[in-house]
Amino acid sequence: MPEGITEQSEVVQSLWNGSWIAALATGVVVWGLILWSVAFHRKRKNSTEELPPQVRYNLPIEMLYTIVPLIMVSVLFFFTARDQNYLTDMSAKPDVTVKVEAFQWSWRFTTEAAGKTAEVVGVPADNYKAQEAPELVLPAGKRVQFNLSSPDVIHSFWVPAFKFKLDVIPGVDNRFQVVTLDKTGTFAGRCAELCGVDHSRMLFRVKLVTQAEFDQYIASQAGAQ
C-alpha cells in the first residue's frame, strides 16, 4: 500500500484492513462449506439415493443464514459510516485552502494561506511534457481544505498517498479537508475518472515541505503575480 501522508489516510487504511480481514474470514467459511459439500454430499457410484437430505423449511437454519449476514453487513456499515463522517468532516478552520480546478486535461491549483495566494496552472496534455506537470506545494503538519470545481466534464482528484479521492463535478461544490503528517516529500497525483482522450496523462504532484519552506514559497509566488 502507498505510504499515507495525512491523518485521514491512517483511518482509511484501518478500515481497509478490517474489511479485508472480515472478507477473508467470510471466504474461509464459504470455501469450507463448499469443500465439505463436495466431499461428503457428492453422488456416489451405485448409490440409490437421488438427493442428500434437504434442510428446506428448517427454521433455525434459515434464521441463522439470514441473521448472520445481516449482522456482518451492519458491522461493516457502522464502521464505514463512522469513518466516512470523519473523512468528510469540515468543522475545523483550515490553515491552507486550495481551489482545485480540473480541466481537459490538466489542473489549476490556487493556494491561499495567511492572506496570500499562489497559483499553479498545468500545461494541457496535448502539449504535455513530464516536467511541466503542475506541482501543488503544501505545508507539513497543517489542515488543508480542497475546494473542487470543473468547467467541462467529471474528473476525480486523487492522491494515492491520501488514500482518498473525490469527484470533481461541474456545478457541484465538492470539498474535503486533510491534516498532513509531519513528513516531507513529493507524491504523485492524477485524475481517477475517465474524462477523455488524454485522461491517463492528467498528472500532477503534491510536495510537502516544512512551514518555513512553504512560507517562502507562498511569499515568492504571491510577489510574482
Backbone torsions as a table, in degrees:
resi	resn	phi	psi	omega
1	MET	NA	149.2	177.9
2	PRO	-65.1	150.4	177.8
3	GLU	-69.3	127.0	-179.8
4	GLY	-75.7	144.4	-179.3
5	ILE	-124.4	11.4	176.5
6	THR	-134.8	159.7	174.4
7	GLU	-62.2	-35.8	-179.1
8	GLN	-66.0	-32.8	-179.1
9	SER	-64.2	-30.7	178.4
10	GLU	-69.1	-35.8	177.0
11	VAL	-66.9	-42.8	178.5
12	VAL	-61.1	-44.3	-179.4
13	GLN	-62.3	-39.7	177.9
14	SER	-63.1	-40.9	177.9
15	LEU	-65.2	-43.2	177.9
16	TRP	-60.6	-45.7	-178.2
17	ASN	-59.6	-45.4	178.9
18	GLY	-63.1	-39.8	179.8
19	SER	-65.9	-41.1	179.6
20	TRP	-65.5	-40.7	179.3
21	ILE	-63.7	-44.5	179.1
22	ALA	-63.5	-42.0	179.3
23	ALA	-64.9	-40.2	179.2
24	LEU	-65.6	-42.5	178.3
25	ALA	-62.1	-42.8	177.8
26	THR	-63.2	-41.7	178.9
27	GLY	-62.3	-41.0	179.4
28	VAL	-61.5	-43.0	179.0
29	VAL	-63.9	-46.3	-178.7
30	VAL	-64.1	-46.1	178.8
31	TRP	-61.5	-40.2	178.9
32	GLY	-61.8	-43.6	179.0
33	LEU	-65.3	-38.8	178.7
34	ILE	-63.4	-48.2	-179.3
35	LEU	-64.5	-38.1	178.1
36	TRP	-62.9	-43.0	178.4
37	SER	-64.9	-41.6	179.3
38	VAL	-64.0	-40.1	-175.8
39	ALA	-75.3	-38.4	-170.8
40	PHE	-110.5	-8.7	-177.5
41	HIS	-127.1	19.0	173.4
42	ARG	-76.0	154.2	179.1
43	LYS	-73.4	124.6	-176.5
44	ARG	-93.3	155.3	-179.6
45	LYS	-64.0	137.2	-179.8
46	ASN	65.7	17.4	179.1
47	SER	-82.0	136.8	178.1
48	THR	-91.8	-6.4	-178.6
49	GLU	-82.5	121.5	-177.6
50	GLU	-73.3	-45.3	-178.3
51	LEU	-135.9	149.6	173.0
52	PRO	-69.2	165.6	178.9
53	PRO	-56.2	134.0	-177.9
54	GLN	-95.5	154.7	-178.7
55	VAL	-119.4	23.1	175.8
56	ARG	-64.3	144.5	179.5
57	TYR	65.9	20.3	174.3
58	ASN	-90.4	99.4	-171.2
59	LEU	-58.2	-45.8	-179.9
60	PRO	-59.8	-42.3	-179.5
61	ILE	-68.3	-41.2	179.3
62	GLU	-64.3	-38.2	176.1
63	MET	-65.2	-38.6	-179.3
64	LEU	-62.2	-50.5	-176.3
65	TYR	-82.3	4.7	168.4
66	THR	-98.0	-44.0	-175.0
67	ILE	-74.8	-41.6	-177.8
68	VAL	-60.7	-49.6	176.5
69	PRO	-61.2	-35.1	178.5
70	LEU	-63.2	-41.1	177.6
71	ILE	-64.3	-43.2	-179.5
72	MET	-61.4	-46.9	-179.9
73	VAL	-64.8	-38.1	179.9
74	SER	-64.4	-40.7	178.8
75	VAL	-64.9	-46.1	178.3
76	LEU	-62.2	-39.8	178.9
77	PHE	-63.5	-41.7	-178.7
78	PHE	-60.0	-51.1	-177.6
79	PHE	-67.7	-36.0	178.2
80	THR	-65.6	-46.2	179.6
81	ALA	-64.4	-41.0	178.5
82	ARG	-60.5	-48.2	-178.0
83	ASP	-71.9	-33.4	177.2
84	GLN	-64.0	-41.1	177.6
85	ASN	-61.1	-38.4	178.8
86	TYR	-68.7	-43.3	-176.7
87	LEU	-67.4	-29.6	-178.0
88	THR	-100.3	7.3	-179.4
89	ASP	-66.5	132.9	-178.7
90	MET	-124.3	25.6	-170.1
91	SER	-76.0	-30.9	-175.4
92	ALA	-86.9	156.7	178.1
93	LYS	-82.7	127.0	-177.3
94	PRO	-76.1	151.3	173.5
95	ASP	-79.8	-32.0	-178.4
96	VAL	-134.7	139.0	176.1
97	THR	-119.2	131.0	-179.8
98	VAL	-121.2	120.9	171.8
99	LYS	-88.0	116.1	-178.3
100	VAL	-103.0	117.4	176.4
101	GLU	-113.2	116.1	178.8
102	ALA	-100.5	131.3	179.5
103	PHE	-142.7	161.1	178.9
104	GLN	-71.7	108.7	0.5
105	TRP	-136.8	75.1	175.8
106	SER	-163.0	-161.4	-173.2
107	TRP	-136.9	150.8	169.8
108	ARG	-124.8	124.8	179.4
109	PHE	-115.2	121.7	176.2
110	THR	-113.3	109.3	-174.1
111	THR	-102.1	130.8	179.2
112	GLU	-123.9	128.8	178.4
113	ALA	-154.2	134.1	177.2
114	ALA	52.5	38.1	177.3
115	GLY	78.5	2.5	179.7
116	LYS	-112.3	152.3	-174.9
117	THR	-129.3	138.6	174.8
118	ALA	-130.6	140.5	-178.2
119	GLU	-126.5	136.1	176.3
120	VAL	-128.9	128.1	-179.3
121	VAL	-120.7	129.2	179.0
122	GLY	-83.0	155.4	176.2
123	VAL	-79.8	128.5	179.2
124	PRO	-54.6	151.2	-170.5
125	ALA	-63.2	-23.4	-178.7
126	ASP	-70.4	-16.0	173.4
127	ASN	-118.7	33.1	-163.8
128	TYR	-77.4	137.1	167.7
129	LYS	-131.6	139.0	-171.7
130	ALA	-56.3	-39.3	-176.6
131	GLN	-71.5	-10.1	-178.1
132	GLU	-98.1	5.8	174.5
133	ALA	-59.3	131.5	-176.2
134	PRO	-63.7	145.6	-178.8
135	GLU	-117.9	121.9	178.8
136	LEU	-95.8	116.2	-178.4
137	VAL	-96.0	128.0	-178.8
138	LEU	-133.6	151.7	177.3
139	PRO	-83.2	145.8	177.1
140	ALA	-77.7	146.1	176.1
141	GLY	73.1	26.3	-177.9
142	LYS	-128.5	159.4	175.7
143	ARG	-88.0	126.6	-176.7
144	VAL	-122.3	132.7	176.3
145	GLN	-108.2	135.6	177.7
146	PHE	-112.9	124.6	174.6
147	ASN	-107.9	118.4	-170.3
148	LEU	-103.8	136.7	177.0
149	SER	-150.9	158.2	178.7
150	SER	-146.1	138.1	178.3
151	PRO	-91.9	-6.4	-173.5
152	ASP	-126.7	-80.1	-175.3
153	VAL	-124.5	179.8	179.6
154	ILE	-75.5	128.8	171.7
155	HIS	-120.2	-177.0	175.9
156	SER	-146.2	124.5	-177.9
157	PHE	-85.9	113.8	-173.6
158	TRP	-136.0	120.3	168.9
159	VAL	-114.7	107.4	-176.3
160	PRO	-52.1	-33.6	180.0
161	ALA	-70.0	-17.1	172.5
162	PHE	-76.5	-23.0	-173.8
163	LYS	55.5	36.2	-176.7
164	PHE	-159.8	139.5	174.8
165	LYS	-140.5	158.2	-178.5
166	LEU	-143.7	136.7	-179.1
167	ASP	-66.9	145.7	174.5
168	VAL	-108.4	105.1	-169.6
169	ILE	-115.5	128.4	178.2
170	PRO	-56.1	129.7	177.5
171	GLY	80.8	0.2	-179.7
172	VAL	-114.2	131.4	-177.5
173	ASP	-90.3	84.5	177.0
174	ASN	-93.0	131.9	-178.5
175	ARG	-142.1	153.5	171.5
176	PHE	-158.3	163.7	179.5
177	GLN	-126.2	149.8	172.5
178	VAL	-135.5	156.8	171.5
179	VAL	-112.9	111.7	-177.6
180	THR	-71.5	146.5	178.1
181	LEU	-79.1	165.4	179.8
182	ASP	-81.2	66.1	175.4
183	LYS	-144.1	153.7	-178.9
184	THR	-116.0	164.2	-179.6
185	GLY	146.1	176.0	-179.7
186	THR	-116.3	134.1	-172.2
187	PHE	-132.0	144.2	-175.8
188	ALA	-74.9	149.6	172.9
189	GLY	-140.7	157.0	-178.4
190	ARG	-162.4	170.3	172.6
191	CYS	-83.7	134.2	-177.8
192	ALA	-112.5	18.5	178.0
193	GLU	-129.4	123.6	-178.5
194	LEU	-56.6	115.6	-170.5
195	CYS	-127.1	11.0	178.8
196	GLY	138.4	-171.2	-168.8
197	VAL	-62.4	-35.4	-178.4
198	ASP	-106.4	27.0	178.4
199	HIS	-53.6	-44.5	-174.0
200	SER	-67.8	-15.4	-179.6
201	ARG	-103.9	11.3	-178.8
202	MET	-87.5	76.4	-170.4
203	LEU	-111.3	159.1	172.6
204	PHE	-155.3	176.1	178.5
205	ARG	-129.5	148.0	171.4
206	VAL	-114.2	124.3	-179.4
207	LYS	-114.1	117.6	175.9
208	LEU	-92.8	128.6	-178.1
209	VAL	-130.7	169.2	175.8
210	THR	-67.5	164.0	-179.5
211	GLN	-61.8	-38.8	-180.0
212	ALA	-64.4	-42.5	178.3
213	GLU	-65.2	-38.5	179.5
214	PHE	-66.6	-43.0	178.4
215	ASP	-59.0	-41.9	178.6
216	GLN	-65.5	-40.7	179.6
217	TYR	-63.9	-49.5	-175.2
218	ILE	-66.3	-35.0	178.2
219	ALA	-68.3	-41.1	-178.9
220	SER	-69.4	-38.8	179.3
221	GLN	-68.3	-42.1	179.7
222	ALA	-65.7	-36.0	179.9
223	GLY	-71.3	-23.6	-178.5
224	ALA	-82.9	-12.2	-175.9
225	GLN	-83.2	NA	NA
